[in-house]
Amino acid sequence: MSRRLVAGVDSSTQSCTVLVVDADTGEVVRHGQARHPEGTEVAPEAWELALREASARAGGLDDVAALSVGGQQHGMVCLTDKGEVIRPALLWNDTRSAGAAQDLTRELGGPQAWAEAVGVVPVASFTVTKLRWLADAEPDNADRTAAICLPHDWLTWRLAGSGRIDQMVTDRGDASGTGYWSAATGEYRPDLLRLGLGRDAVVPRVLGPREASLSTPFGALLGPGSGDNAAAALGLGAEEGDVVISVGTSGVVTAVSAIPAADPSGIVAGFADATGRYLPLVATLNAARVLDAAARLLGCSHATLSDLALAAPAGAGGLVLVPYLEGERTPDRPTATGSLHGLTLATTDPSHVARAAVEGLLCGLADGIDAIEAQGARASRIMLIGGAAASEAVRRIAPQVLGRPVVVPPAAGEYVALGAARQAAWVLDESPEPPAWSHGEEATYQADPVPAVRARYAEARDKFLERP
């Protein structure tokens, strides 16, 4: 008896990954990957080319019964009424709309009004701010915009091959990051879309978690897909009370919750998840690249950086790195720069600098856990994923900074594509719950908490220079 196959796609900032998976067991059968162009604006066609290349490297998709796409959140894809791409997509990490975010916040009546309306307060990452930037900076392109979608929406639509903008679909998870769809009510806010773009536009229909309305030309069902964070939570099998910390290009803290978040401070984004529940989220712009920068500064490999960090004492002798190397999203400081505080003759050595880099990265994520708990989510278990989760220093220092044990799931790094595949299997079976897949033993890291690390970071985090 031949096995049933499904496919999951992770169209991330850096690359496209395709997993072909056994629908019944979750076993990964084939795998393919292709790079995306660098930059904070990218032609969407490059994502489609990468998807084709990754699919070919995974042995093709002709034998899969269903597939879903997980994608980077917030990116702005603008289309004409004929479905043509108007300009390169602005990605989540493009901060040129920081001023637009401030304008939109003020025009609706302040942060509280936004939190109550859609569960988020505008920052440069969110799509609605990018629409306002487009309206202000490129009014001709804004006037040509008949439809708006997100990266995963666009790829799903292209896989279906219809070309009609009124057939675009999305899901709750990705829609909740636009700034004009409310996770609490499950409805679009056309008035907020107009506030951003200055006019109406077609937006994708929001599907339920296991609803399929499209299929590929080769007959595979297309799941609704989701944003990368919701897809990763689904791939991990995260349940209510689980906190997922992803240390990739961005640092992300999410928690599966039964209640929607509405944080007027803007620290917590009140997103939805891919199962019908909620996914309050805190994101930072600076995560794994902090370790990249520290390794480059010290002229060493990542393995050596990890060894150096573990050789230094907890707290790095009072040395603190405030890691705003790319500006910052949380806290909302798009023009900030990174800072190194507490230098003394005793701390001017590679091991203290390495330790400060790891601790500075983790302190920002610890602040995120606090903020999510303040919104009513439970933090019963912490799961650590993402590229930097492979660092032994990150794994061992995390319990000291976060103040609780940390679980590292197996096969860290492919959970977005795995979550998309799990959704595809769910769509295929039409069962009440997603399939229960097991992917091996977790590793648990424990250490005595060192509260002084976060206390020292709190002294330093508001001290920085603006970009020149």
C-alpha positions in Angstrom: 0.0 0.0 0.0 1.5 3.3 -1.1 1.8 6.0 1.5 -0.1 9.3 1.4 2.2 12.3 1.0 1.7 16.0 1.8 4.1 18.9 1.4 4.9 21.9 3.6 6.6 25.1 2.4 8.6 27.5 4.5 9.1 30.7 2.4 11.2 32.7 4.9 13.2 35.9 4.6 16.4 34.1 3.5 15.2 30.9 1.7 12.5 28.6 0.6 12.3 25.1 2.2 10.0 22.3 0.9 9.3 19.2 3.0 7.5 16.2 1.5 6.0 14.3 4.5 4.1 11.1 5.2 0.6 12.3 6.0 0.0 9.6 8.6 3.3 9.6 10.5 4.9 12.9 9.9 8.1 11.3 8.6 10.0 13.6 6.3 10.4 11.7 3.0 12.1 14.3 0.8 13.6 17.8 1.3 14.6 20.7 -0.9 15.8 24.3 -0.4 16.7 27.4 -2.4 17.9 30.8 -1.5 16.0 34.1 -1.6 17.6 37.4 -2.6 18.9 39.6 0.1 17.4 42.9 1.1 14.3 44.4 2.7 12.4 44.6 -0.6 12.2 41.7 -3.0 10.3 40.9 -6.2 7.7 38.3 -5.3 8.6 36.4 -8.5 11.9 35.5 -6.8 9.9 33.6 -4.1 8.1 31.6 -6.8 11.4 30.8 -8.6 12.8 29.6 -5.3 9.7 27.5 -4.6 10.1 25.8 -7.9 13.8 25.2 -7.4 13.2 23.9 -3.8 10.4 21.7 -5.0 12.5 20.2 -7.8 15.3 19.5 -5.3 12.7 17.8 -3.1 11.8 15.4 -6.0 8.8 17.3 -7.2 5.3 17.7 -5.9 3.3 15.7 -8.4 2.7 12.9 -5.9 1.5 15.0 -3.0 -2.2 15.0 -2.1 -2.2 18.3 -0.3 0.2 21.2 0.5 0.3 24.4 2.5 2.6 27.4 2.6 4.1 29.0 5.7 5.6 32.4 5.0 7.3 35.4 6.5 4.7 37.7 8.0 3.6 41.3 7.2 5.2 41.7 3.7 3.3 44.0 1.4 2.5 42.6 -2.1 0.5 45.0 -4.3 -1.3 43.9 -7.4 -3.2 45.4 -10.2 -6.7 44.4 -11.1 -5.2 41.9 -13.5 -3.0 40.3 -10.8 0.3 42.0 -11.9 2.9 42.8 -9.3 3.2 46.6 -9.1 6.5 47.0 -7.2 8.9 44.9 -5.2 7.3 43.6 -1.9 8.4 45.4 1.2 9.4 42.8 3.8 8.7 42.8 7.5 12.2 44.0 8.4 11.9 47.1 6.2 11.7 50.1 8.6 11.1 52.9 6.2 7.5 53.0 7.3 8.4 53.9 10.9 7.1 57.4 10.5 3.9 56.1 8.9 3.3 53.9 12.0 3.4 57.0 14.2 1.0 58.9 12.0 -1.5 56.0 11.9 -1.3 55.5 15.6 -2.1 59.2 16.2 -4.9 59.4 13.6 -7.0 56.6 15.1 -6.7 58.1 18.5 -3.6 56.5 20.0 -2.3 53.0 21.0 -5.4 52.1 23.0 -7.7 52.6 20.0 -5.5 50.3 17.8 -5.2 47.6 20.5 -9.0 47.6 20.9 -9.6 47.6 17.2 -7.3 44.9 15.9 -5.1 43.8 18.8 -1.9 45.4 17.6 -0.4 48.9 17.7 1.3 50.0 14.5 5.1 49.5 14.1 7.1 49.6 10.9 6.8 45.8 10.5 3.0 45.7 10.0 1.5 45.8 6.5 -0.8 48.7 7.2 2.1 51.0 7.9 3.8 50.0 4.6 0.5 50.8 2.8 0.6 54.3 4.3 4.3 54.7 3.3 3.3 53.6 -0.3 0.4 56.2 -0.3 2.8 59.0 0.8 6.0 58.1 -1.1 4.7 56.4 -4.2 1.1 57.7 -4.8 1.0 56.5 -8.4 1.7 52.9 -7.3 -0.9 53.3 -4.5 -3.5 54.4 -7.1 -2.7 51.3 -9.2 -3.1 48.9 -6.2 -6.3 46.9 -6.7 -5.4 44.1 -4.3 -3.1 43.5 -1.4 -1.8 40.2 0.0 1.0 38.8 2.1 3.9 36.6 0.9 2.3 33.3 1.8 -1.0 34.4 0.3 0.7 35.3 -3.0 2.5 31.9 -3.2 -0.7 30.0 -2.4 -2.5 32.0 -5.1 0.3 31.4 -7.6 0.2 27.7 -6.9 -3.5 27.6 -7.7 -2.8 29.3 -11.0 -6.1 31.1 -11.4 -4.7 34.7 -11.7 -7.9 36.2 -10.4 -7.4 38.6 -7.5 -10.9 37.7 -6.0 -9.7 34.1 -5.5 -6.9 34.9 -3.1 -7.1 33.3 0.3 -5.3 33.6 3.6 -5.7 32.4 7.2 -6.3 33.9 10.7 -2.6 33.7 11.7 -1.2 35.8 8.8 -4.2 38.1 8.5 -3.8 39.0 12.2 -0.4 40.6 11.4 -1.7 43.1 8.8 -3.1 45.8 11.1 -6.5 45.7 9.4 -7.9 42.3 10.6 -8.9 41.6 14.2 -8.1 38.2 15.8 -10.7 38.9 18.5 -13.6 39.5 16.1 -12.4 37.4 13.1 -13.2 40.3 10.7 -11.4 42.7 8.5 -11.5 46.4 9.3 -11.9 48.1 5.9 -11.7 51.5 7.6 -8.2 50.8 8.8 -7.2 49.5 5.4 -8.4 52.8 3.9 -6.6 54.7 6.6 -3.4 53.1 5.4 -3.7 53.0 1.7 -6.2 55.9 1.3 -8.6 53.7 -0.7 -10.3 50.3 -0.8 -8.6 47.3 -2.2 -9.3 43.5 -2.5 -7.9 41.4 0.3 -7.7 37.6 0.6 -10.6 35.7 2.0 -9.8 34.3 5.5 -10.1 30.5 5.6 -10.6 28.4 8.7 -7.7 26.4 10.1 -8.4 23.2 8.1 -10.4 24.7 5.2 -9.3 24.2 1.6 -10.8 26.3 -1.2 -8.1 26.0 -3.9 -6.1 23.3 -5.5 -3.1 23.1 -7.7 -3.2 22.2 -11.5 -1.8 18.8 -10.6 -4.7 18.1 -8.2 -3.3 18.7 -4.8 -5.5 20.4 -2.2 -4.1 23.8 -1.0 -4.4 24.5 2.7 -4.9 28.0 3.9 -1.2 28.2 5.0 -0.2 30.6 7.7 2.5 33.1 8.8 5.8 31.6 9.9 5.2 31.9 13.6 1.8 30.2 13.6 3.1 27.5 11.3 6.1 26.9 13.6 3.8 26.5 16.6 1.7 24.0 14.6 4.8 22.1 13.6 6.0 21.9 17.2 2.6 20.7 18.4 2.5 23.6 20.8 -0.5 23.6 23.1 -2.1 26.2 25.4 0.5 27.2 28.0 3.5 26.5 25.7 5.9 29.5 25.0 7.9 29.2 21.8 11.1 31.2 21.5 12.5 31.3 18.0 16.0 32.8 17.6 16.4 33.3 13.9 16.8 36.4 11.8 14.3 37.9 14.2 13.8 36.9 17.8 10.2 35.8 18.5 8.4 34.9 21.7 4.9 33.4 21.2 2.4 31.6 23.4 -0.6 29.5 22.4 -3.4 31.1 24.3 -7.2 30.7 24.7 -7.7 34.5 24.9 -6.8 37.3 22.5 -4.3 39.9 23.5 -4.8 43.7 23.3 -1.7 45.4 24.6 -1.9 49.2 24.2 1.9 49.4 24.8 2.4 47.7 21.5 4.9 45.3 23.0 2.6 42.3 22.5 1.0 41.8 19.1 -2.4 40.1 19.5 -2.1 37.6 16.7 -4.1 34.4 16.0 -2.7 31.0 15.6 -3.2 28.3 13.0 -5.6 26.2 15.0 -8.4 28.6 15.9 -6.8 29.9 19.1 -4.6 32.9 19.7 -0.8 33.5 19.5 0.3 36.6 21.4 3.7 37.6 20.1 6.7 39.7 20.9 9.3 40.2 18.2 12.7 41.7 18.1 14.7 42.6 14.9 17.9 41.4 16.4 18.4 37.8 17.2 20.8 35.3 15.6 22.6 38.1 13.8 23.7 39.4 17.2 25.8 36.2 17.4 27.0 36.6 13.8 28.1 40.1 14.6 29.9 39.1 17.8 31.7 36.3 16.1 32.8 38.7 13.3 33.9 41.2 15.9 36.0 38.6 17.7 37.2 37.0 14.6 36.1 33.6 15.5 33.6 30.8 14.5 30.2 30.3 16.1 31.5 27.3 17.9 34.4 29.3 19.4 32.0 32.1 20.3 29.9 29.6 22.2 32.9 28.2 24.1 34.1 31.7 24.9 30.7 32.7 26.3 30.5 29.6 28.5 34.0 30.3 29.8 32.9 33.7 31.2 30.9 34.1 34.5 27.2 34.7 34.5 26.6 38.4 34.1 29.9 38.9 32.1 31.4 40.8 35.0 28.8 43.6 34.5 29.4 43.9 30.8 26.1 44.4 28.9 25.4 44.4 25.2 22.2 46.2 24.1 21.8 44.5 20.7 19.9 47.1 18.6 22.2 46.4 15.7 19.4 46.8 13.1 17.3 49.3 15.0 14.7 47.6 17.0 11.0 46.6 16.8 10.4 45.7 20.4 11.0 48.0 22.1 10.0 50.3 19.1 13.3 52.0 18.3 13.8 51.8 14.6 16.7 54.3 14.5 18.6 53.0 17.5 22.1 51.5 17.4 23.7 48.8 19.6 25.7 49.7 22.7 28.3 48.0 24.9 28.2 49.1 28.5 30.2 48.4 31.6 33.7 48.0 29.9 36.5 47.7 32.4 40.0 46.4 32.2 38.7 43.1 33.5 35.9 42.7 30.9 37.8 43.8 27.8 38.5 40.2 26.7 36.8 37.9 24.1 35.0 35.7 26.7 33.2 38.6 28.4 32.2 40.1 25.1 30.9 36.8 23.9 28.9 36.2 27.1 27.5 39.7 26.9 26.3 39.1 23.4 24.5 35.9 24.3 23.0 37.4 27.5 21.9 40.6 25.7 20.1 38.6 23.1 18.3 36.4 25.7 17.4 39.4 28.0 15.3 40.9 25.2 13.5 37.6 24.8 13.0 37.3 28.6 11.3 40.7 28.6 9.0 39.3 25.9 7.9 36.4 28.1 7.0 38.9 30.9 4.9 40.9 28.5 3.0 37.9 27.2 2.2 36.7 30.7 0.9 40.2 31.5 -1.6 39.7 28.7 -3.0 36.6 30.4 -1.1 33.9 28.6 0.4 31.0 30.6 4.1 30.1 30.3 4.1 26.5 31.5 6.8 25.3 29.1 9.5 27.1 27.1 10.5 25.7 23.7 13.6 27.0 22.0 13.9 26.8 18.2 15.6 28.7 15.4 19.1 28.7 14.0 20.7 30.1 17.1 19.1 27.3 19.2 22.0 25.1 17.9 24.4 27.2 20.0 25.4 25.3 23.2 25.9 28.7 24.9 22.4 29.8 24.1 21.0 26.6 25.3 22.9 26.6 28.6 22.7 30.3 29.4 18.9 30.5 28.5 17.7 28.9 31.8 19.8 31.3 33.8 18.4 34.3 32.0 14.8 33.1 31.5 14.6 31.7 35.0 13.1 28.3 34.1 14.0 25.1 32.3 14.2 25.3 28.5 13.2 22.5 26.1 15.0 22.2 22.7 12.9 20.0 20.3 14.6 17.7 17.9 15.3 18.8 14.3 15.3 22.4 15.2 15.0 24.7 12.2 12.4 23.1 10.0 9.2 23.6 12.1 7.6 26.2 9.8 7.6 23.8 6.8 6.7 20.9 9.1 3.7 22.9 10.5 2.6 23.7 6.9 2.8 20.0 6.1 0.8 19.2 9.3 -1.8 21.6 8.2 -1.9 20.0 4.7 -2.5 16.6 6.3 -5.2 18.1 8.5 -6.9 19.5 5.4 -6.6 16.2 3.7 -8.2 14.2 6.5 -10.9 16.8 7.5 -10.4 15.7 11.1 -11.4 17.8 14.1 -7.8 18.1 15.3 -4.5 18.2 13.4 -2.7 14.8 13.2 -0.5 13.8 16.1 3.0 13.5 14.8 6.1 12.6 16.9 9.6 13.7 15.9 11.9 12.3 18.6 13.1 13.2 22.1 13.4 16.7 23.4 16.5 17.9 25.2 15.9 19.8 28.5 18.4 22.4 29.8 18.2 23.5 33.4 20.3 25.9 35.5 19.9 28.1 38.6 18.4 31.5 37.6 20.7 34.5 37.8 18.3 37.5 38.3 21.3 39.9 38.4 21.8 39.4 34.6 18.4 40.9 33.8 18.6 43.6 36.4 21.9 44.8 34.9 20.4 44.7 31.4 17.5 46.7 32.6 19.9 49.4 33.7 21.4 49.6 30.2 18.7 48.9 27.6 17.5 52.5 27.3 21.0 53.9 26.8 22.0 54.0 23.1 22.9 56.4 20.3 20.6 57.0 17.3 21.8 56.2 13.8 23.9 59.1 12.3 
